[in-house]
C-alpha cells in the first residue's frame, strides 16, 4: 500500500468529525488472516441492444444483474426478467425476451432467451435465440466457463438456416452492410477470476447501405455474462468516481472522467482520470475535473479510497457556482470483517442564487427547495442497504420535479462530484 494511502486511512477517526463515519461489523467471530477467501458472483443478461458508439438506439431489453462490476457475495440468488419485443424497423422487429441470472456457492449463471425476431429488414430472422453463460469454481480451486445450452432455433441469415449450436465466433459477411458474428464468446480465466460473455448475434454495420443505417451501428441479440472472483482478502472493494452525470429520458450525459476500482485492487497505486473541463450545453460547465481511485487487498486488510474534485462549477447560468468541490470516500475492512467507512466533502466558494445561507460549511445532506425548478442536494451521502454495504457521496445533485423556465424535463437528475465504495465481504469468515 502506498504511504500516502496508508496515511489517509490512519487519519480516518479525525476525518469522521467532518464527514460521516460508519462502523459495521459483518461478522464478529475472529478468523485467521490467511483463511479469508472472498468470493464474488457476477451475472448479467439482456435480450437486444443497438447502438452507434455512445449513442443508444435500442436500450437493453429485460436487463438483469447480480450486482455491480464486481458482483455480489450473496448467494444463492435468482433474478429473472422479461420484456416485449422492439419495433424499430429496419433495425429490429420483435424479440420478446426472458432473462435470468443466478448464483450458487460454486457457480454463477446467466441466460437470455429471445423469441421471434427480424433484423435488418428481414436479412436475419429467427424463431428463438438462447444465450447461456456459466462460470464454476471447481473443487481443486480452478475456474471453468461454459456456453452449454446456447442455441439457435431456425436462425436464417441471407437464406442459410442454422439450428442448434454453431462454432464460437462464427463470422458471416453481410454484403453492402458489414458482417455478423454468431455465438460470439469473450472469456477471461486466471487464478483469481473468470468470466464469459456470450452474444448469440452481434451485427456490425461497416459500410453505407440501402437500409440507411449509420456506419458503426451495432446490434446484439441474446447476451449473457457470468463470472466469479476469488480473492484472499477480507473483502472485495467495488466502486469508483466521476465528475458529472446527467440522468433522464429526454436528456442525458454519461459520467465524465470516470474511474472504476478494479475488482482485484490496484495494489495501492492511484488511478487518475482528468478532464480540462466539462461543457454540457444549457446545463453546466466546469473547470478541471480530477477523479481518482486506489485500493489494496491483502490477507489481513482490504482498504480503498475514491475521490472526485470538480473546479469552476457553473450550473444553470450561475444558479449554483463553486470554485472547488472535493468528495472523498474511504473504506477499511479488517480480518475480523469489521468495516469502517468515512465519507466527506469540501466546498470552496459555493454560492446558490437566492440562498445566502448556503456557505462552504453547509451541513451534510442539505436539501434546498429551488422554487420553479426542483430540489438541490449538497454533500449528499447515500448508504446502500445491506447486503450492499456501500457508501456514496455526491457533492451536488439537482433533481428537477416541476416545469421550469430552463426547459429541463421533469425527472432530470444532475450529479456533480461523485465518489463511491461498495464492500463485498467474505461471506464465510
C-alpha positions in Angstrom: 0.0 0.0 0.0 1.3 3.5 -0.8 2.5 5.7 2.1 0.0 8.4 1.1 -2.9 6.0 1.0 -1.9 4.4 4.4 -1.6 7.9 6.0 -5.1 8.8 4.7 -6.6 5.7 6.3 -4.8 6.4 9.6 -6.5 9.8 9.7 -10.0 8.3 9.4 -11.1 8.9 13.0 -10.2 12.6 12.7 -11.9 13.0 9.3 -15.0 11.4 10.8 -15.7 14.7 12.6 -16.0 16.4 9.2 -17.9 13.8 7.3 -19.7 10.6 8.0 -18.1 7.6 9.7 -19.8 4.2 9.6 -18.6 1.2 11.5 -20.2 -2.1 10.5 -19.3 -5.5 12.0 -20.4 -8.0 9.4 -19.1 -11.0 11.4 -17.7 -10.7 14.9 -16.1 -14.1 15.1 -12.2 -13.7 14.8 -10.7 -15.5 11.9 -7.2 -16.4 10.8 -6.0 -13.8 8.4 -4.7 -16.3 5.9 -8.0 -18.2 5.8 -10.1 -15.3 4.5 -11.2 -16.1 1.0 -13.8 -13.7 -0.5 -15.8 -15.0 -3.4 -18.0 -12.8 -5.6 -20.5 -13.8 -8.2 -21.1 -11.9 -11.5 -24.1 -12.3 -13.7 -25.6 -10.1 -16.4 -28.1 -10.7 -19.3 -30.3 -8.8 -21.7 -32.3 -9.5 -24.9 -31.5 -6.9 -27.5 -29.4 -3.8 -27.8 -28.4 -1.4 -30.6 -26.0 1.5 -30.5 -23.6 3.7 -32.5 -20.6 4.5 -30.4 -22.0 6.0 -27.2 -25.4 6.7 -28.8 -28.1 4.2 -27.8 -30.6 3.3 -30.5 -32.3 0.5 -28.5 -31.7 0.2 -24.8 -31.0 -3.3 -23.4 -34.3 -5.2 -23.0 -35.0 -7.1 -19.8 -31.6 -6.4 -18.3 -30.7 -8.3 -15.1 -27.6 -8.3 -13.0 -26.3 -9.9 -9.8 -24.5 -6.8 -8.8 -22.1 -4.1 -9.9 -18.8 -4.5 -11.7 -17.5 -6.9 -9.1 -20.8 -8.7 -8.5 -22.1 -9.7 -5.1 -21.2 -12.0 -2.2 -24.7 -13.0 -1.5 -25.7 -16.4 -2.8 -27.8 -18.2 -3.7 -29.7 -15.6 -5.7 -32.0 -15.8 -8.7 -33.2 -12.7 -10.6 -35.5 -13.1 -13.7 -36.9 -10.5 -16.0 -39.0 -10.4 -19.2 -39.8 -7.8 -21.9 -41.9 -7.4 -25.0 -40.3 -7.1 -28.4 -38.8 -4.0 -30.1 -40.3 -2.2 -33.1 -37.6 -0.2 -34.7 -37.5 -1.2 -38.4 -35.4 -1.8 -40.4 -33.1 -2.4 -37.5 -35.1 -4.7 -35.2 -38.7 -6.0 -35.1 -39.9 -8.4 -32.4 -37.7 -10.2 -30.0 -39.7 -10.7 -26.8 -37.2 -12.0 -24.2 -36.8 -13.8 -20.9 -33.6 -13.3 -19.0 -32.2 -14.8 -15.8 -29.1 -14.5 -13.6 -28.4 -16.8 -10.6 -25.6 -17.8 -8.2 -24.9 -20.8 -6.0 -22.0 -21.5 -3.7 -19.7 -22.6 -6.5 -21.2 -21.1 -9.7 -22.7 -18.1 -11.4 -25.0 -18.4 -14.5 -26.8 -16.0 -16.9 -29.2 -16.6 -19.7 -31.2 -14.7 -22.3 -33.9 -16.3 -24.4 -35.1 -14.2 -27.3 -38.2 -15.2 -29.3 -39.3 -14.5 -32.9 -37.2 -11.6 -34.2 -36.4 -9.9 -37.5 -33.2 -7.9 -38.1 -32.0 -5.7 -40.9 -35.4 -5.7 -42.6 -35.5 -9.5 -42.7 -32.0 -10.3 -43.8 -31.7 -12.1 -40.5 -34.6 -13.8 -38.8 -35.0 -16.4 -36.0 -37.7 -18.2 -34.0 -35.6 -18.5 -30.9 -32.1 -17.4 -29.8 -30.8 -18.5 -26.4 -27.5 -17.5 -24.8 -26.2 -19.3 -21.7 -23.1 -18.5 -19.7 -21.9 -20.4 -16.7 -18.8 -19.9 -14.5 -17.9 -22.5 -11.9 -15.2 -22.9 -9.2 -14.0 -26.5 -9.2 -13.1 -28.5 -6.1 -9.4 -28.1 -7.0 -9.7 -24.3 -6.9 -9.6 -23.7 -10.7 -12.3 -21.9 -12.7 -14.2 -23.3 -15.7 -16.5 -21.4 -18.1 -19.1 -22.9 -20.4 -21.7 -21.8 -23.0 -23.6 -25.1 -22.9 -27.3 -24.5 -23.6 -26.7 -21.7 -26.1 -28.8 -22.5 -29.2 -30.4 -21.1 -32.3 -33.9 -22.1 -33.4 -34.5 -21.7 -37.1 -32.0 -18.8 -37.5 -31.9 -17.7 -41.1 -29.0 -15.5 -42.4 -29.3 -14.5 -46.0 -31.3 -17.6 -46.7 -29.0 -20.0 -44.9 -30.6 -21.9 -42.0 -28.9 -22.6 -38.6 -30.3 -24.8 -35.9 -28.8 -25.8 -32.6 -25.3 -24.7 -31.9 -22.7 -23.1 -34.2 -18.9 -22.9 -33.6 -17.9 -20.0 -31.3 -17.2 -16.7 -33.0 -18.5 -17.7 -36.4 -18.3 -14.7 -38.7 -20.5 -14.2 -41.8 -20.2 -11.4 -44.3 -23.3 -9.3 -45.0 -22.8 -7.8 -48.4 -23.2 -4.0 -48.7 -23.8 -3.8 -44.9 -21.0 -5.3 -42.9 -20.8 -8.6 -41.0 -22.4 -10.6 -38.2 -20.7 -12.8 -35.6 -22.8 -15.8 -34.4 -22.2 -17.3 -30.9 -19.7 -14.6 -30.1 -17.7 -15.6 -27.0 -15.4 -13.4 -24.9 -13.7 -15.1 -21.9 -11.1 -14.4 -19.3 -9.7 -17.0 -16.9 -6.9 -16.6 -14.3 -6.1 -17.8 -10.8 -8.3 -15.1 -9.2 -11.2 -14.6 -11.7 -13.0 -16.0 -14.6 -15.8 -14.6 -16.8 -17.5 -15.5 -20.1 -19.7 -13.3 -22.3 -21.9 -14.9 -24.9 -23.5 -12.7 -27.6 -25.5 -15.0 -29.8 -25.8 -12.4 -32.6 -23.6 -9.4 -33.0 -24.1 -7.3 -36.1 -21.6 -4.7 -37.3 -22.6 -2.1 -39.9 -19.4 -1.1 -41.6 -20.4 0.5 -45.0 -23.0 2.8 -46.4 -26.1 0.8 -47.1 -29.6 0.9 -48.7 -31.2 0.4 -45.3 -29.9 3.9 -44.3 -28.2 2.6 -41.2 -25.3 4.7 -39.9 -21.8 3.2 -40.3 -20.7 2.0 -36.9 -24.1 0.7 -35.9 -24.0 -2.5 -33.8 -26.8 -4.8 -32.8 -26.6 -7.5 -30.1 -29.2 -10.2 -29.6 -29.3 -12.5 -26.5 -26.3 -11.6 -24.3 -25.3 -13.4 -21.2 -22.3 -12.9 -19.0 -21.2 -14.9 -15.9 -18.2 -14.6 -13.7 -16.6 -15.3 -10.4 -13.8 -13.7 -8.3 -11.8 -15.4 -5.6 -9.7 -13.1 -3.6 -7.6 -13.9 -0.5 -8.6 -10.8 1.5 -11.4 -9.8 4.0 -13.4 -8.1 1.2 -13.5 -7.0 -2.4 -13.9 -3.3 -2.9 -16.1 -2.1 -5.8 -16.9 1.4 -6.8 -15.3 4.5 -8.4 -15.8 8.2 -9.1 -16.8 10.6 -11.8 -17.1 14.3 -12.3 -20.6 14.9 -13.8 -23.5 12.8 -14.9 -27.0 13.7 -16.2 -29.8 11.1 -16.0 -33.0 11.5 -17.8 -35.2 10.0 -20.6 -35.0 13.0 -22.9 -31.6 14.5 -21.9 -28.6 12.5 -20.6 -24.9 12.6 -20.3 -22.6 9.8 -19.4 -20.2 10.0 -16.4 -17.3 12.3 -17.1 -13.6 11.3 -16.4 -14.8 8.1 -14.7 -12.5 5.9 -12.5 -13.5 2.4 -11.7 -11.8 0.4 -9.0 -10.6 -3.0 -10.4 -12.1 -6.0 -8.6 -8.6 -7.3 -7.7 -7.4 -3.9 -6.4 -4.7 -1.6 -7.5 -2.0 -2.7 -5.0 -2.2 0.7 -3.5 -1.4 2.5 -6.8 -3.6 5.5 -7.7 -5.7 5.5 -10.8 -6.4 9.0 -12.1 -8.7 10.4 -14.8 -8.6 14.1 -15.6 -10.5 16.4 -17.9 -9.6 20.0 -18.6 -13.3 20.9 -18.4 -16.9 19.8 -18.9 -19.4 21.7 -21.1 -23.0 20.4 -21.1 -24.9 23.0 -23.0 -27.9 24.6 -21.2 -27.0 22.7 -18.0 -23.5 23.2 -16.7 -19.8 23.8 -17.3 -16.7 23.3 -15.2 -13.0 23.8 -15.0 -10.7 20.9 -14.3 -12.2 17.6 -13.2 -10.0 15.1 -11.4 -11.1 11.6 -10.3 -9.0 9.0 -8.5 -9.3 5.5 -7.1 -7.0 3.2 -5.2 -7.3 0.0 -3.3 -5.2 -2.6 -1.6 -6.5 -6.2 -0.9 -4.2 -8.2 1.4 -4.7 -11.2 3.6 -5.4 -9.2 6.7 -6.9 -6.0 5.3 -8.9 -4.6 2.4 -8.7 -0.8 2.1 -9.8 1.7 -0.6 -10.3 5.3 -1.5 -12.2 7.1 -4.2 -12.2 10.9 -4.9 -13.8 13.4 -7.2 -12.6 17.0 -7.4 -14.6 19.5 -9.6 -13.4 23.0 -10.1 -15.1 26.1 -11.5 -18.6 24.8 -11.4 -21.3 26.9 -13.1 -24.8 25.3 -13.0 -27.7 26.7 -15.0 -26.0 30.0 -15.9 -25.0 31.0 -12.4 -27.8 29.4 -10.3 -25.1 27.5 -8.5 -21.4 28.2 -8.6 -18.4 26.8 -6.8 -14.6 27.2 -7.0 -13.9 23.7 -5.7 -15.9 20.7 -4.7 -13.9 17.7 -3.4 -15.8 14.5 -2.5 -13.9 11.5 -0.9 -14.8 8.1 0.4 -12.5 5.7 2.4 -13.2 2.1 3.5 -11.2 -0.3 5.5 -12.2 -4.0 6.2 -10.0 -5.9 8.8 -9.5 -9.6 9.3 -12.5 -9.7 11.7 -14.7 -8.5 8.8 -15.3 -5.2 10.6 -15.9 -2.4 8.1 -15.0 1.2 8.7 -16.1 3.8 6.1 -15.7 7.5 6.0 -17.2 10.0 3.5 -16.6 13.7 3.5 -16.8 16.7 1.2 -15.1 20.1 1.0 -16.5 23.2 -0.7 -14.7 26.4 -1.6 -16.6 29.4 -2.8 -20.0 27.9 -3.2 -23.0 30.1 -4.0 -26.6 29.4 -4.6 -28.7 32.2 -6.1 -31.4 33.3 -3.6 -30.0 31.3 -0.8 -27.3 33.3 1.1 -27.5 30.7 3.9 -25.6 28.2 1.8 -21.9 28.6 2.5 -18.8 26.4 2.3 -19.6 24.9 5.7 -23.1 23.7 4.7 -24.1 20.6 6.7 -24.0 17.2 5.1 -27.3 16.0 3.4 -28.6 19.6 3.0 -31.5 19.9 0.7 -32.6 23.2 -0.8 -36.1 23.8 -2.4 -35.5 25.8 -5.7 -38.8 27.4 -6.5 -40.0 26.6 -10.0 -37.3 24.0 -10.6 -36.8 21.2 -8.1 -34.6 20.1 -5.2 -30.9 20.8 -4.8 -28.9 18.4 -2.6 -25.5 19.3 -1.2 -22.9 17.0 0.3 -25.4 14.2 -0.2 -24.4 10.8 1.4 -26.2 7.7 0.1 -25.8 4.5 2.1 -26.6 1.1 0.5 -29.0 -1.2 2.2 -27.2 -4.3 3.4 -26.0 -6.6 2.0 -24.6 -3.9 -0.3 -22.6 -2.1 2.4 -22.0 0.8 0.0 -21.2 4.4 0.8 -21.5 7.1 -1.9 -21.1 10.9 -1.6 -22.3 13.4 -4.2 -21.0 17.0 -3.9 -24.1 18.3 -5.6 -27.3 16.8 -7.0 -30.2 18.6 -8.7 -33.5 16.8 -9.2 -35.9 18.6 -11.5 -39.5 18.0 -10.3 -41.6 20.8 -11.8 -42.0 22.5 -15.2 -39.4 25.3 -15.4 -38.1 28.2 -17.3 -34.9 26.4 -18.1 -36.7 24.0 -20.3 -35.4 21.0 -18.4 -37.6 17.9 -18.4 -39.2 16.8 -15.2 -37.3 13.9 -13.7 -33.9 15.1 -14.8 -31.1 14.2 -12.3 -27.9 16.1 -12.5 -25.0 14.9 -10.3 -21.7 16.7 -9.8 -18.7 15.1 -7.9 -19.5 11.5 -7.1 -17.3 9.0 -5.1 -18.4 5.5 -4.2 -17.1 2.4 -2.5 -19.1 -0.8 -2.2 -17.8 -3.5 0.2 -18.2 -7.2 -0.9 -17.2 -9.0 2.3 -16.1 -12.6 2.9 -19.4 -14.3 3.4 -17.9 -17.2 5.4 -15.2 -15.9 7.7 
